[in-house]
Every structure is written in structure tokens, then in C-alpha cells.
Amino acid sequence: MSAMLLDELMGWACAATGTPGMTISLRIRYQSLVPLETALLARAHVTGTDNRKIFVKGSIATETSASTTLVEADGVFNAPDPEAARSLFPALKNAR
């Protein structure tokens, strides 16, 4: 579940910059156990780009210990060409 959550959130981080992307690679590191029935805080942000590649970092912590990372991820996403992006992501009207 942690990997799925981070993959989805990191994809939305790409889209939030106006450049939607699809996962090329996702590296997950589990730092500690993720507790059940606990409110979590998931974060993701784009760290850079290289042509059509988008580099993203993500993490999961609990809301009560937001500074203690339980899971962290590094991902590389691929931005499709603009025409394909509009077709794949119709909700993003201004996709580059």
C-alpha cells in the first residue's frame, strides 16, 4: 500500500507542475513500520527535470510525528509528448 500511495502521489506532483508523467522507476526505502489505523502524512515534490524525465521524491510519516519518515521514495517519471499527454490526461487542459 505504501508503494502504491507514493507512486500515485508522486504522479500527481508531476501533474501539479503542469507536466503529467508516467512512472519509469520507483525506489522505495522502508525506514520503519507503518502503523495500522493511524493518520498518515504523505508528501511528494518534483526535484528536477531532464528533457522529458521528471525526478520526484516522496515520503510517508504519521501525522503525530511528521518529522519521522517511515517510508521514502525516489521516482523517475516520463512526460509524454503534448498530444499524448492531452489524450492520456484529459482533465489537465494545459498539459505541456
C-alpha positions as CSV (number, residue, x, y, z in Angstrom):
1,M,0.0,0.0,0.0
2,S,2.8,2.4,0.8
3,A,4.4,2.0,-2.6
4,M,1.1,2.4,-4.4
5,L,0.3,5.5,-2.4
6,L,3.6,7.1,-3.1
7,D,3.5,6.2,-6.8
8,E,0.1,7.8,-7.2
9,L,1.0,10.9,-5.1
10,M,4.3,11.4,-7.0
11,G,2.5,11.2,-10.3
12,W,0.1,13.9,-9.0
13,A,3.2,16.0,-8.0
14,C,4.3,15.9,-11.7
15,A,0.8,16.9,-12.9
16,A,0.7,19.8,-10.4
17,T,3.7,21.3,-12.2
18,G,1.8,21.2,-15.4
19,T,3.8,18.2,-16.8
20,P,2.0,14.9,-16.2
21,G,4.1,11.9,-16.2
22,M,4.1,8.1,-16.1
23,T,6.3,6.1,-13.8
24,I,9.6,4.8,-15.2
25,S,11.1,3.7,-11.9
26,L,10.3,3.9,-8.3
27,R,12.7,3.1,-5.5
28,I,11.1,2.6,-2.1
29,R,13.0,2.5,1.2
30,Y,11.1,1.4,4.3
31,Q,12.7,3.1,7.3
32,S,10.2,1.9,9.9
33,L,6.9,0.0,10.3
34,V,3.9,1.9,9.1
35,P,1.2,1.6,11.8
36,L,-2.3,0.5,11.0
37,E,-5.3,2.7,11.8
38,T,-3.2,5.7,12.1
39,A,-3.5,9.0,10.3
40,L,-0.6,9.4,7.8
41,L,1.1,12.3,6.1
42,A,2.2,11.6,2.6
43,R,4.3,14.2,0.7
44,A,5.8,14.4,-2.8
45,H,7.6,17.1,-4.8
46,V,9.4,17.4,-8.1
47,T,13.2,17.7,-7.6
48,G,14.2,18.3,-11.2
49,T,13.8,17.5,-14.9
50,D,16.0,16.4,-17.8
51,N,14.2,16.7,-21.1
52,R,11.1,14.5,-20.7
53,K,12.3,12.9,-17.4
54,I,10.8,14.2,-14.2
55,F,12.6,13.4,-10.9
56,V,10.4,13.2,-7.8
57,K,10.8,12.5,-4.1
58,G,8.1,11.3,-1.7
59,S,7.7,10.3,1.9
60,I,5.2,8.9,4.4
61,A,5.1,9.8,8.1
62,T,2.4,9.8,10.7
63,E,0.5,13.0,11.4
64,T,1.6,13.0,15.0
65,S,5.3,12.5,14.1
66,A,5.5,14.3,10.8
67,S,9.3,14.7,11.0
68,T,9.9,11.0,11.4
69,T,10.0,9.4,7.9
70,L,8.6,5.9,7.8
71,V,8.9,5.3,4.0
72,E,10.7,7.4,1.4
73,A,10.8,7.1,-2.3
74,D,12.7,8.4,-5.4
75,G,11.0,8.2,-8.7
76,V,11.6,8.9,-12.3
77,F,8.6,9.8,-14.5
78,N,8.4,10.2,-18.2
79,A,6.4,13.1,-19.7
80,P,4.6,12.0,-22.9
81,D,4.6,14.4,-25.8
82,P,2.0,17.1,-25.5
83,E,-0.6,15.4,-27.8
84,A,-0.3,12.1,-26.0
85,A,-0.5,13.9,-22.6
86,R,-3.8,15.6,-23.6
87,S,-5.2,12.2,-24.7
88,L,-3.9,10.3,-21.6
89,F,-4.8,13.1,-19.1
90,P,-7.9,14.9,-20.4
91,A,-8.5,16.6,-17.0
92,L,-5.2,18.5,-17.5
93,K,-6.2,21.0,-20.1
94,N,-2.9,22.9,-20.1
95,A,-0.5,20.0,-20.1
96,R,2.8,20.9,-21.7
